[in-house]
Amino acid sequence: MQQPWHVYNLRRRVAELPALSEEQYDTQAKNQEILHRQKASNEQGKRRISSYDAEVESDSISEDIPEAEYEISEKVPPTQCLFCNLDSPTLHANIEHMSSLHGLFIPSPDQLSDMESLLGYLAIIIFEYNECLYCSLKKGTVEGVQTHMRDKGHCMINMNAESELLDFWELSDSGDEGQNEDEKRTKSAAIKLSETEMRLPSVVVINSRSDTTQLRAKPRLAQSRAKGLQYRIKRDEIRAITARENQETEDERQSRPSHSNDRRVAVRGEMGLAGIPESQRRALQITEKKMRRREAVAKAARRYAAEQEPIKAKYYKTEAPIYQAG
């Protein structure tokens, strides 16, 4: 294997230069290595100086900008959707987009102190702390939190009794007074059906405690009442069915021809259905097909039963076989 000194001399010979001894080659290689190290150290020093200058410039720029302006530059606009990257033209359009597409519900918006401040607070939770609005789950990025809320259906506000979001609503005592008035109205709207029964506004009939204790003490009375209720329900159903059948028969009578001396009715075949409407003719044909099908099924059942019964034919067997001579 040739050494680097031999390779170097071959290159010099190709370039038509005189060859060098091994000592001259070693000294030249050492000098080149020293020069290379000096260049590398100089480049590292230049890089450190440039990075330090850049840091100083950035610190000076950040000191010149006030803190309020710096916070405003990073603030999420109220037209930005909290659950995707859509930027709506107005605040109202953004709220409609989040409620219709993502299912966001803001209770009693009329009592909100400021809608824009509420959306800004929610944006801080999502875009700065990377937390879910409903379950407070933390993710590494904003996109991770948004996908979590969309996939899990957590695009909603967690309104607990101890939630900080309640400070954005201006709750007054007038609402409680209105609720009390509504409760009074609903209580007064109850109708008394009998001495032991009362119908509530929710169409629910309640009984008195004495009546319930009486039914528990006397189960036969409760059973008789239940049977009576079932009997009344069946009677109403039978009445409705009979009324419907009577109406259908009256309609059929009206649809039939009024001529009593109709000579078009024949005795044979299909000519006997000449004066009958098309609907009744179809009904008769359907019933005829059903009867034929039932008759065929009955015949097949009888045939199958006859085939399954054992054959009881009498036959005789001789004790010794008889061979006839051929």
Rosetta silent file (secondary structure, phi, psi, omega in degrees, C-alpha in Angstrom):
SEQUENCE: MQQPWHVYNLRRRVAELPALSEEQYDTQAKNQEILHRQKASNEQGKRRISSYDAEVESDSISEDIPEAEYEISEKVPPTQCLFCNLDSPTLHANIEHMSSLHGLFIPSPDQLSDMESLLGYLAIIIFEYNECLYCSLKKGTVEGVQTHMRDKGHCMINMNAESELLDFWELSDSGDEGQNEDEKRTKSAAIKLSETEMRLPSVVVINSRSDTTQLRAKPRLAQSRAKGLQYRIKRDEIRAITARENQETEDERQSRPSHSNDRRVAVRGEMGLAGIPESQRRALQITEKKMRRREAVAKAARRYAAEQEPIKAKYYKTEAPIYQAG
SCORE:     score description
SCORE:     0.000 S_00000001
   1 L     0.000  129.897 -177.735    0.000    0.000    0.000 S_00000001
   2 L   -77.835  142.796  178.853    1.415    3.361   -1.027 S_00000001
   3 L   -83.639  165.402  178.460    1.875    6.061    1.608 S_00000001
   4 H   -59.410  -29.233  179.429    0.583    9.653    1.247 S_00000001
   5 H   -64.306  -42.904  178.660    4.166   10.785    0.495 S_00000001
   6 H   -65.036  -41.180  179.467    4.319    8.501   -2.597 S_00000001
   7 H   -62.412  -41.370 -179.752    0.867    9.678   -3.754 S_00000001
   8 H   -64.073  -41.116  178.398    1.934   13.300   -3.397 S_00000001
   9 H   -65.735  -36.008  176.968    5.129   12.707   -5.455 S_00000001
  10 H   -63.847  -41.779  177.521    3.085   10.986   -8.179 S_00000001
  11 H   -62.690  -39.062  178.642    0.806   14.012   -8.384 S_00000001
  12 H   -67.138  -36.110  178.778    3.879   16.292   -8.641 S_00000001
  13 H   -66.295  -39.824  176.899    5.333   14.124  -11.383 S_00000001
  14 H   -62.194  -38.141  178.354    2.087   14.381  -13.358 S_00000001
  15 L   -80.569    6.854  178.903    2.283   18.166  -12.952 S_00000001
  16 L    61.453   44.480  176.469    5.949   18.000  -14.165 S_00000001
  17 L  -115.648  154.108  179.788    7.349   19.122  -10.792 S_00000001
  18 L   -69.709  151.252 -179.390   10.429   17.732   -9.004 S_00000001
  19 L   -75.391  154.615  178.756    9.890   15.108   -6.297 S_00000001
  20 L  -109.694  151.708  175.445   10.197   15.875   -2.564 S_00000001
  21 L   -76.937  169.522 -178.063   11.938   13.883    0.094 S_00000001
  22 H   -66.633  -36.916  179.194    9.996   12.353    2.979 S_00000001
  23 H   -66.341  -42.326  177.991   11.314   14.933    5.493 S_00000001
  24 H   -62.710  -38.747  179.616   10.275   17.840    3.266 S_00000001
  25 H   -65.704  -39.528  179.896    6.793   16.313    2.859 S_00000001
  26 H   -65.225  -44.660  178.794    6.375   15.907    6.671 S_00000001
  27 H   -63.516  -39.948  179.299    7.333   19.522    7.399 S_00000001
  28 H   -66.218  -38.974  179.193    5.008   20.793    4.678 S_00000001
  29 H   -66.374  -39.309  178.266    2.098   18.692    6.014 S_00000001
  30 H   -64.107  -42.690  179.081    2.656   19.995    9.568 S_00000001
  31 H   -61.901  -41.499  179.000    2.629   23.609    8.365 S_00000001
  32 H   -65.139  -37.826  178.874   -0.618   23.062    6.439 S_00000001
  33 H   -65.146  -40.112  178.569   -2.276   21.488    9.505 S_00000001
  34 H   -64.213  -41.975  178.881   -1.301   24.488   11.675 S_00000001
  35 H   -64.070  -39.005  179.537   -2.738   26.907    9.112 S_00000001
  36 H   -64.361  -40.593  178.109   -5.982   24.925    8.939 S_00000001
  37 H   -65.062  -40.504  178.658   -6.409   25.049   12.743 S_00000001
  38 H   -63.076  -41.918  178.333   -5.849   28.796   12.796 S_00000001
  39 H   -63.167  -41.485 -179.446   -8.493   29.337   10.106 S_00000001
  40 H   -64.477  -41.478  178.837  -11.022   27.181   11.995 S_00000001
  41 H   -65.886  -39.034  178.183  -10.455   29.088   15.259 S_00000001
  42 H   -63.828  -40.270  178.896  -10.821   32.425   13.464 S_00000001
  43 H   -66.178  -40.335  177.561  -14.138   31.338   11.901 S_00000001
  44 H   -62.807  -40.014  177.697  -15.516   30.196   15.286 S_00000001
  45 H   -63.648  -41.087  178.225  -14.601   33.545   16.825 S_00000001
  46 H   -63.409  -40.497  179.209  -16.353   35.407   14.029 S_00000001
  47 H   -63.980  -42.244  178.490  -19.497   33.277   14.497 S_00000001
  48 H   -62.747  -41.601 -179.710  -19.576   33.953   18.245 S_00000001
  49 H   -65.023  -41.926 -179.466  -19.204   37.675   17.708 S_00000001
  50 H   -66.172  -40.808  178.564  -22.017   37.759   15.110 S_00000001
  51 H   -65.955  -38.832  178.079  -24.404   35.762   17.358 S_00000001
  52 H   -64.559  -40.836  178.438  -23.649   38.032   20.306 S_00000001
  53 H   -63.581  -38.882  179.514  -24.342   41.108   18.184 S_00000001
  54 H   -65.833  -40.536  178.075  -27.665   39.634   17.045 S_00000001
  55 H   -64.217  -40.060  179.263  -28.722   38.942   20.648 S_00000001
  56 H   -64.426  -40.471  179.125  -27.821   42.474   21.668 S_00000001
  57 H   -65.694  -41.683  179.419  -29.853   43.920   18.803 S_00000001
  58 H   -65.605  -38.607  177.927  -32.905   41.779   19.656 S_00000001
  59 H   -65.650  -38.722  179.061  -32.689   42.795   23.326 S_00000001
  60 H   -67.275  -37.380  178.884  -32.498   46.450   22.380 S_00000001
  61 H   -67.908  -42.495 -179.941  -35.513   46.137   20.079 S_00000001
  62 H   -67.142  -31.337  176.784  -37.554   44.337   22.745 S_00000001
  63 H   -71.331  -33.908  179.481  -36.627   47.026   25.291 S_00000001
  64 H   -68.601  -33.653 -178.415  -37.738   49.788   22.932 S_00000001
  65 L   -79.667  132.092  176.902  -41.206   48.178   22.429 S_00000001
  66 L   -67.844  161.913 -178.484  -43.580   48.701   25.412 S_00000001
  67 H   -69.285  -35.832 -178.576  -45.068   45.697   27.188 S_00000001
  68 H   -64.270  -43.547  179.404  -48.637   46.613   26.264 S_00000001
  69 H   -66.162  -34.995  179.228  -47.835   46.716   22.551 S_00000001
  70 H   -65.848  -39.798  177.994  -46.000   43.388   22.826 S_00000001
  71 H   -68.264  -38.551 -179.109  -49.035   41.744   24.446 S_00000001
  72 H   -66.112  -35.510 -179.469  -51.398   43.204   21.857 S_00000001
  73 H   -65.187  -30.656  179.871  -49.287   41.825   19.007 S_00000001
  74 H   -92.869   -2.751 -177.667  -49.659   38.290   20.396 S_00000001
  75 L   -72.679  138.130  179.090  -53.360   38.635   21.271 S_00000001
  76 L   -79.126  131.889 -179.470  -55.772   36.432   19.287 S_00000001
  77 L   -67.716  152.871 -179.647  -58.413   38.517   17.458 S_00000001
  78 L   -69.446  -15.558  177.773  -62.070   37.958   18.454 S_00000001
  79 L   -84.050   -3.656  179.511  -62.917   36.986   14.877 S_00000001
  80 E   -83.350  131.819  178.106  -60.609   33.929   15.079 S_00000001
  81 L   -68.755  141.876 -178.402  -62.377   30.602   15.655 S_00000001
  82 L   -80.646  -16.765 -172.364  -61.344   28.855   18.864 S_00000001
  83 L  -117.205   -5.080  175.675  -61.606   25.350   17.418 S_00000001
  84 L  -151.448 -174.081 -175.685  -60.217   25.719   13.863 S_00000001
  85 L   -95.099   15.687 -178.395  -58.164   28.117   11.736 S_00000001
  86 L   -77.207  136.437  177.206  -61.133   30.013   10.249 S_00000001
  87 E  -115.353  108.374 -177.091  -61.043   33.813   10.505 S_00000001
  88 L   -81.151  158.605 -179.934  -64.551   35.311   10.219 S_00000001
  89 L   -70.958  -33.831 -178.021  -65.188   38.872    9.006 S_00000001
  90 L  -131.890  168.822  178.945  -67.105   39.932   12.141 S_00000001
  91 H   -67.980  -41.558  179.739  -67.528   38.867   15.753 S_00000001
  92 H   -63.103  -40.538  178.195  -71.178   37.878   15.220 S_00000001
  93 H   -65.187  -36.304  178.077  -70.231   35.714   12.227 S_00000001
  94 H   -65.863  -40.701  178.991  -67.535   34.006   14.303 S_00000001
  95 H   -65.901  -41.698  177.646  -70.030   33.191   17.082 S_00000001
  96 H   -63.504  -39.409  178.518  -72.525   31.800   14.564 S_00000001
  97 H   -63.087  -46.403 -178.145  -69.781   29.672   12.978 S_00000001
  98 H   -68.180  -33.848 -179.767  -68.668   28.199   16.319 S_00000001
  99 H   -76.103  -37.991 -177.181  -72.252   27.505   17.447 S_00000001
 100 H   -80.822  -43.054 -174.955  -73.436   25.946   14.175 S_00000001
 101 H   -88.718  -39.864 -175.422  -70.356   23.973   13.138 S_00000001
 102 L  -104.796   -9.528  177.269  -68.675   23.151   16.475 S_00000001
 103 L    80.080   25.997  177.954  -71.701   23.227   18.821 S_00000001
 104 L   -73.803  131.897  179.506  -70.532   26.033   21.119 S_00000001
 105 L  -123.165  122.533  177.734  -73.321   27.217   23.456 S_00000001
 106 L  -109.097  108.430 -175.966  -73.070   30.497   25.365 S_00000001
 107 L   -71.940  141.840  177.575  -75.873   30.673   27.969 S_00000001
 108 L    42.271   69.203  179.942  -77.846   33.935   28.413 S_00000001
 109 H   -67.386  -18.026  179.299  -75.757   36.161   26.112 S_00000001
 110 H   -68.545  -26.684 -178.281  -77.937   39.156   27.073 S_00000001
 111 H   -94.004    6.229  177.576  -76.482   39.127   30.592 S_00000001
 112 E   -73.178  139.268  176.645  -72.852   39.025   29.436 S_00000001
 113 L   -71.262  -42.452  179.309  -70.748   42.001   30.426 S_00000001
 114 L  -158.947  117.733 -179.582  -68.609   41.829   27.262 S_00000001
 115 H   -67.888  -37.905 -178.217  -68.644   39.082   24.631 S_00000001
 116 H   -65.622  -38.745  178.480  -65.258   40.081   23.235 S_00000001
 117 H   -67.735  -36.360  177.040  -63.568   39.805   26.645 S_00000001
 118 H   -63.708  -45.931  178.351  -65.088   36.339   27.180 S_00000001
 119 H   -64.139  -34.895  176.779  -63.777   35.114   23.818 S_00000001
 120 H   -64.984  -39.541  177.979  -60.378   36.624   24.633 S_00000001
 121 H   -65.327  -42.523  177.809  -60.236   34.713   27.925 S_00000001
 122 H   -64.936  -36.171  178.060  -61.168   31.462   26.175 S_00000001
 123 H   -65.781  -36.342  177.158  -58.527   32.144   23.512 S_00000001
 124 H   -63.448  -40.542  179.820  -55.869   32.556   26.221 S_00000001
 125 H   -63.078  -39.392 -175.253  -56.809   29.154   27.678 S_00000001
 126 H   -83.208  -51.044 -169.355  -56.542   27.464   24.273 S_00000001
 127 H   -83.580  -23.781 -179.382  -53.753   29.314   22.447 S_00000001
 128 L  -103.136  -45.488 -177.558  -51.402   30.048   25.381 S_00000001
 129 L   -93.058  -10.431  178.879  -52.012   27.296   27.941 S_00000001
 130 L    54.877   46.808 -178.978  -53.020   24.623   25.357 S_00000001
 131 E  -115.783  151.520  175.825  -55.858   23.404   27.594 S_00000001
 132 L   -77.559  142.262 -178.173  -59.275   21.998   26.764 S_00000001
 133 L   -71.397  -27.028 -173.499  -62.208   24.228   27.719 S_00000001
 134 L   -97.785  -47.510 -175.727  -64.296   21.345   29.067 S_00000001
 135 L  -109.016    0.543  177.826  -61.927   18.797   30.653 S_00000001
 136 L    59.124   30.742  176.899  -58.795   21.010   31.101 S_00000001
 137 L   -78.564  134.266 -178.404  -56.610   18.459   29.300 S_00000001
 138 E   -96.343  140.725  176.643  -53.210   19.866   28.286 S_00000001
 139 L  -126.508  168.093 -177.720  -51.609   19.225   24.920 S_00000001
 140 L   -76.360  -30.470 -177.458  -48.255   20.120   23.410 S_00000001
 141 L  -132.224  167.551  177.701  -49.604   22.324   20.620 S_00000001
 142 H   -68.066  -39.222  179.321  -52.669   24.396   19.812 S_00000001
 143 H   -62.891  -35.970  177.657  -53.583   22.056   16.955 S_00000001
 144 H   -64.573  -41.213  178.255  -53.538   19.111   19.368 S_00000001
 145 H   -66.595  -42.250 -179.185  -55.972   20.831   21.737 S_00000001
 146 H   -64.446  -43.720  177.409  -58.276   21.837   18.872 S_00000001
 147 H   -65.652  -36.294  176.683  -58.367   18.323   17.419 S_00000001
 148 H   -62.034  -45.711 -178.799  -59.006   16.883   20.899 S_00000001
 149 H   -67.543  -36.767  178.866  -61.982   19.202   21.446 S_00000001
 150 H   -70.554  -40.891 -177.146  -63.409   18.495   17.992 S_00000001
 151 H   -73.293  -40.321 -177.602  -63.007   14.703   18.256 S_00000001
 152 H   -85.806   -5.542 -176.564  -64.258   14.364   21.846 S_00000001
 153 L    72.123   30.713 -179.474  -67.104   16.870   21.450 S_00000001
 154 L   -98.248   24.963  176.905  -65.599   19.196   24.067 S_00000001
 155 L   -80.952   61.168 -176.959  -66.267   22.397   22.066 S_00000001
 156 L  -150.118  166.965 -178.510  -68.254   23.742   25.005 S_00000001
 157 L   -98.178  133.041  178.160  -67.872   25.788   28.173 S_00000001
 158 L   -88.178   99.152 -176.292  -67.665   24.003   31.513 S_00000001
 159 L   -96.264   80.558  174.317  -70.030   26.068   33.675 S_00000001
 160 L   -85.531  170.746  178.668  -69.457   24.745   37.178 S_00000001
 161 L   -68.722  -27.681 -179.891  -70.545   26.497   40.342 S_00000001
 162 L  -102.822   17.352 -177.415  -66.899   27.385   41.079 S_00000001
 163 L   -74.305  144.100  177.600  -65.974   28.348   37.511 S_00000001
 164 H   -74.293  -15.738 -178.758  -64.149   31.621   36.886 S_00000001
 165 H   -71.378  -16.892  179.490  -66.257   32.209   33.781 S_00000001
 166 H   -66.138  -18.795  178.864  -69.259   33.167   35.920 S_00000001
 167 H   -69.217  -18.564  179.777  -67.614   36.546   36.519 S_00000001
 168 H   -79.948  -11.748  179.749  -68.354   37.509   32.911 S_00000001
 169 E  -101.744  141.293  177.403  -72.129   37.325   33.533 S_00000001
 170 L   -99.232   89.907 -178.169  -74.080   40.019   35.377 S_00000001
 171 L   -88.877  129.397 -179.050  -76.481   37.946   37.452 S_00000001
 172 L  -119.584  172.276 -179.863  -79.186   39.902   39.306 S_00000001
 173 L   -79.944  -10.859 -178.287  -81.971   39.026   41.699 S_00000001
 174 H   -64.742  -34.113  178.686  -84.639   39.868   39.128 S_00000001
 175 H   -64.559  -38.978  178.369  -84.164   36.465   37.518 S_00000001
 176 H   -65.717  -39.155  178.687  -84.829   34.726   40.830 S_00000001
 177 H   -63.764  -40.899  178.377  -87.988   36.775   41.316 S_00000001
 178 H   -63.562  -38.087  178.253  -89.155   35.839   37.826 S_00000001
 179 H   -66.085  -38.851  178.100  -88.499   32.185   38.570 S_00000001
 180 H   -64.128  -39.885  177.903  -90.504   32.404   41.782 S_00000001
 181 H   -64.511  -40.500  178.494  -93.406   33.970   39.893 S_00000001
 182 H   -64.178  -39.286  178.581  -93.274   31.214   37.277 S_00000001
 183 H   -64.554  -39.371  177.934  -93.272   28.578   40.007 S_00000001
 184 H   -63.411  -41.032  179.736  -96.305   30.189   41.617 S_00000001
 185 H   -64.423  -41.732  179.803  -98.117   30.211   38.290 S_00000001
 186 H   -66.898  -36.380  177.797  -97.320   26.558   37.651 S_00000001
 187 H   -67.043  -39.355 -179.861  -98.474   25.616   41.127 S_00000001
 188 H   -72.966  -18.892 -177.643 -101.724   27.512   40.682 S_00000001
 189 L   -80.824   -3.470  178.841 -102.265   25.885   37.271 S_00000001
 190 L   -68.668  138.958 -176.222 -102.779   22.412   38.826 S_00000001
 191 E  -109.504  133.505  178.620 -106.316   21.058   38.319 S_00000001
 192 E   -92.171  114.694 -177.929 -108.122   19.020   40.950 S_00000001
 193 L   -83.096  -41.892  179.625 -109.926   16.116   39.308 S_00000001
 194 L  -149.964 -168.464 -179.410 -111.427   14.534   42.429 S_00000001
 195 L   -69.836  -25.355 -176.978 -110.939   14.390   46.153 S_00000001
 196 L  -117.576   -1.871 -176.771 -107.917   12.119   45.782 S_00000001
 197 E  -124.693  145.304  178.861 -106.610   12.960   42.272 S_00000001
 198 E  -145.519  137.335  179.490 -104.948   16.072   40.860 S_00000001
 199 E  -101.463  124.326  178.902 -103.604   16.830   37.370 S_00000001
 200 L   -82.520  166.243  176.922 -100.332   18.763   37.195 S_00000001
 201 L   -61.857  -20.834  177.345  -99.405   21.189   34.367 S_00000001
 202 L   -85.853   17.448  177.432  -97.170   18.429   32.974 S_00000001
 203 L    60.506   34.427  176.356 -100.337   16.315   32.331 S_00000001
 204 L  -110.452  128.340 -179.188  -99.384   13.911   35.135 S_00000001
 205 E   -95.484  126.968  179.289 -102.159   12.689   37.436 S_00000001
 206 E  -116.899  151.753  178.556 -101.174   12.166   41.066 S_00000001
 207 E  -111.322  162.455  177.910 -103.126   10.508   43.884 S_00000001
 208 L   -76.879  163.493 -178.365 -103.220   11.260   47.550 S_00000001
 209 H   -68.265  -33.269  179.603 -101.234    9.238   50.045 S_00000001
 210 H   -64.738  -37.981  179.122 -104.353    7.855   51.638 S_00000001
 211 H   -67.188  -40.943  179.459 -105.488    6.465   48.298 S_00000001
 212 H   -66.967  -40.065  177.247 -102.133    4.820   47.662 S_00000001
 213 H   -65.158  -35.234  178.377 -102.031    3.287   51.135 S_00000001
 214 H   -65.981  -39.026  179.073 -105.567    1.997   50.597 S_00000001
 215 H   -68.290  -35.948  178.080 -104.524    0.372   47.333 S_00000001
 216 H   -68.754  -38.808 -179.318 -101.504   -1.208   48.994 S_00000001
 217 H   -71.678  -31.318 -178.623 -103.588   -2.524   51.867 S_00000001
 218 L  -120.302   87.379 -178.318 -106.276   -3.854   49.501 S_00000001
 219 H   -65.566  -27.472  179.592 -104.615   -5.365   46.426 S_00000001
 220 H   -64.315  -36.703  178.100 -107.953   -6.664   45.112 S_00000001
 221 H   -63.793  -41.215  178.331 -109.213   -3.106   44.818 S_00000001
 222 H   -65.405  -40.229  178.936 -106.144   -2.151   42.799 S_00000001
 223 H   -65.062  -40.581  178.953 -106.580   -5.200   40.554 S_00000001
 224 H   -64.364  -38.755  177.593 -110.242   -4.401   39.973 S_00000001
 225 H   -65.472  -40.890  178.868 -109.352   -0.834   39.057 S_00000001
 226 H   -64.808  -41.599  177.901 -106.678   -2.024   36.636 S_00000001
 227 H   -64.533  -39.823  177.574 -109.089   -4.493   35.037 S_00000001
 228 H   -62.860  -39.266  177.860 -111.722   -1.784   34.728 S_00000001
 229 H   -64.710  -42.393  177.482 -109.214    0.491   33.035 S_00000001
 230 H   -64.154  -39.050  179.194 -108.257   -2.268   30.582 S_00000001
 231 H   -63.917  -41.577  179.300 -111.919   -2.987   29.898 S_00000001
 232 H   -65.133  -39.456  178.528 -112.609    0.668   29.147 S_00000001
 233 H   -63.665  -44.608  178.903 -109.617    0.842   26.790 S_00000001
 234 H   -64.146  -38.994  179.833 -110.762   -2.285   24.907 S_00000001
 235 H   -63.464  -41.459  178.064 -114.328   -0.971   24.724 S_00000001
 236 H   -64.689  -39.282  177.927 -113.134    2.283   23.207 S_00000001
 237 H   -64.356  -42.256  179.521 -111.028    0.393   20.674 S_00000001
 238 H   -63.856  -40.857  178.320 -113.984   -1.829   19.693 S_00000001
 239 H   -62.517  -41.957  179.664 -116.201    1.209   19.290 S_00000001
 240 H   -64.827  -39.132  179.746 -113.634    2.906   17.077 S_00000001
 241 H   -66.893  -44.037  179.636 -113.270   -0.242   14.916 S_00000001
 242 H   -64.372  -39.281  177.849 -117.037   -0.674   14.533 S_00000001
 243 H   -64.258  -38.872  178.399 -117.464    2.989   13.645 S_00000001
 244 H   -65.985  -41.989  178.936 -114.743    2.670   11.029 S_00000001
 245 H   -64.933  -40.069  177.939 -116.358   -0.475    9.551 S_00000001
 246 H   -62.867  -39.504  178.699 -119.753    1.224    9.429 S_00000001
 247 H   -64.770  -39.804  178.979 -118.219    4.168    7.640 S_00000001
 248 H   -65.944  -41.002  178.470 -116.582    1.856    5.097 S_00000001
 249 H   -64.536  -39.018  177.270 -119.852   -0.005    4.455 S_00000001
 250 H   -64.389  -39.051  177.345 -121.674    3.291    3.938 S_00000001
 251 H   -64.629  -38.913  178.481 -119.005    4.390    1.480 S_00000001
 252 H   -66.392  -39.761  178.388 -119.349    1.093   -0.397 S_00000001
 253 H   -63.075  -40.231  179.040 -123.127    1.456   -0.543 S_00000001
 254 H   -68.269  -32.667 -179.747 -122.794    4.935   -1.930 S_00000001
 255 H   -76.362  -18.974  179.925 -120.250    3.760   -4.525 S_00000001
 256 L   -72.547  153.441  177.927 -122.541    0.950   -5.788 S_00000001
 257 L   -67.194  146.347 -176.130 -124.914    1.681   -8.745 S_00000001
 258 L   -83.833   -9.356 -178.204 -128.403    2.782   -7.755 S_00000001
 259 L   -74.400  124.060 -179.872 -130.229    0.726  -10.417 S_00000001
 260 L   -81.518  -35.265 -178.456 -132.051   -2.152   -8.785 S_00000001
 261 L   -93.512   59.283 -179.633 -132.976   -3.927  -12.021 S_00000001
 262 L   -87.572  111.953 -177.297 -129.365   -4.341  -13.203 S_00000001
 263 L   -93.770    8.324 -179.380 -129.342   -7.200  -15.704 S_00000001
 264 L   -77.825  -16.572 -178.325 -125.594   -7.060  -16.330 S_00000001
 265 L   -74.028  122.815  179.436 -124.893   -9.525  -13.515 S_00000001
 266 L  -108.289  171.343 -175.638 -124.333  -12.978  -14.980 S_00000001
 267 L   -96.468  -32.535 -171.194 -124.058  -16.342  -13.298 S_00000001
 268 L   -95.838  139.740  167.699 -121.061  -17.894  -15.008 S_00000001
 269 H    57.570 -142.314 -176.980 -117.365  -17.111  -14.548 S_00000001
 270 H   -80.801  -10.101  178.032 -116.126  -13.559  -14.353 S_00000001
 271 H   -67.103  -16.945  177.123 -119.290  -12.120  -15.923 S_00000001
 272 H   -74.055  -11.410  179.362 -120.817  -12.274  -12.471 S_00000001
 273 H  -102.559   22.827 -174.802 -118.459   -9.455  -11.350 S_00000001
 274 L   -71.336  -37.678 -176.781 -119.604   -6.986  -13.997 S_00000001
 275 L   -91.809    6.985 -177.482 -121.509   -4.652  -11.685 S_00000001
 276 L   -97.529  141.725  179.091 -118.920   -4.683   -8.854 S_00000001
 277 L   -63.179  165.154 -176.645 -116.329   -1.896   -8.521 S_00000001
 278 H   -65.824  -37.499 -179.181 -112.693   -2.550   -9.333 S_00000001
 279 H   -64.372  -43.709  178.536 -111.550   -2.357   -5.696 S_00000001
 280 H   -68.608  -33.861  178.181 -114.033   -5.021   -4.553 S_00000001
 281 H   -63.950  -42.612  177.902 -113.164   -7.186   -7.542 S_00000001
 282 H   -64.495  -38.948  178.640 -109.492   -7.112   -6.583 S_00000001
 283 H   -63.161  -40.647  178.330 -110.368   -7.935   -2.981 S_00000001
 284 H   -65.924  -40.173  177.932 -112.385  -10.954   -4.107 S_00000001
 285 H   -63.119  -40.497  179.479 -109.553  -12.155   -6.314 S_00000001
 286 H   -64.987  -43.371  178.889 -107.093  -11.836   -3.443 S_00000001
 287 H   -64.506  -38.057  178.147 -109.355  -13.773   -1.068 S_00000001
 288 H   -62.453  -42.972  177.948 -109.848  -16.472   -3.703 S_00000001
 289 H   -63.414  -39.402  178.545 -106.081  -16.852   -4.084 S_00000001
 290 H   -63.228  -42.533 -179.470 -105.678  -17.048   -0.310 S_00000001
 291 H   -65.334  -40.007  177.513 -108.317  -19.767   -0.031 S_00000001
 292 H   -63.820  -40.486  179.924 -106.685  -21.773   -2.804 S_00000001
 293 H   -64.793  -41.845  178.246 -103.316  -21.457   -1.125 S_00000001
 294 H   -63.250  -39.951  179.155 -104.770  -22.583    2.205 S_00000001
 295 H   -63.857  -41.855  178.874 -106.431  -25.559    0.525 S_00000001
 296 H   -64.673  -39.927  178.782 -103.150  -26.570   -1.128 S_00000001
 297 H   -64.875  -40.492  179.614 -101.300  -26.282    2.190 S_00000001
 298 H   -65.334  -41.143  177.982 -103.934  -28.396    3.942 S_00000001
 299 H   -63.418  -43.271  179.062 -103.726  -31.082    1.254 S_00000001
 300 H   -62.933  -37.757  178.691  -99.944  -31.163    1.477 S_00000001
 301 H   -65.966  -41.600  178.581 -100.142  -31.473    5.273 S_00000001
 302 H   -65.864  -39.776  179.367 -102.585  -34.374    5.039 S_00000001
 303 H   -64.129  -42.384 -179.854 -100.426  -36.082    2.424 S_00000001
 304 H   -65.233  -39.136  178.634  -97.309  -35.690    4.577 S_00000001
 305 H   -66.075  -37.880  178.897  -99.128  -37.062    7.638 S_00000001
 306 H   -67.688  -35.867  179.151 -100.344  -40.053    5.640 S_00000001
 307 H   -70.325  -30.772 -178.914  -96.839  -40.746    4.378 S_00000001
 308 H   -76.625  -19.567 -179.896  -95.396  -40.631    7.880 S_00000001
 309 L   -71.581  145.232  178.979  -97.825  -43.246    9.245 S_00000001
 310 L   -69.910  148.118  179.496  -96.530  -46.855    9.274 S_00000001
 311 L   -81.306  124.977 -176.984  -97.887  -49.271    6.658 S_00000001
 312 L  -111.460   45.579  178.874 -100.109  -51.888    8.323 S_00000001
 313 L   -79.608  139.805  179.599 -100.587  -54.296    5.399 S_00000001
 314 L   -85.536  135.516  177.239 -101.115  -57.989    6.272 S_00000001
 315 L  -145.970  157.412 -176.976  -98.769  -60.511    4.731 S_00000001
 316 L  -114.183  144.914 -179.887  -97.974  -64.192    5.328 S_00000001
 317 L  -130.172  123.588  179.639  -94.583  -65.799    5.701 S_00000001
 318 L   -77.348  154.751 -179.020  -94.025  -69.518    5.340 S_00000001
 319 L   -71.699  -40.604 -179.070  -91.838  -71.391    7.764 S_00000001
 320 L  -119.209  136.118 -179.904  -89.759  -73.144    5.064 S_00000001
 321 L   -69.429  146.575 -178.934  -88.966  -71.597    1.708 S_00000001
 322 L  -103.889  125.442  179.316  -90.444  -73.284   -1.342 S_00000001
 323 L  -108.294  126.013  177.940  -88.146  -73.904   -4.272 S_00000001
 324 L   -92.523  132.640  179.413  -89.665  -74.501   -7.613 S_00000001
 325 L   -74.808  135.826 -178.290  -87.809  -76.856   -9.933 S_00000001
 326 L   -88.183    0.000    0.000  -86.933  -75.269  -13.217 S_00000001
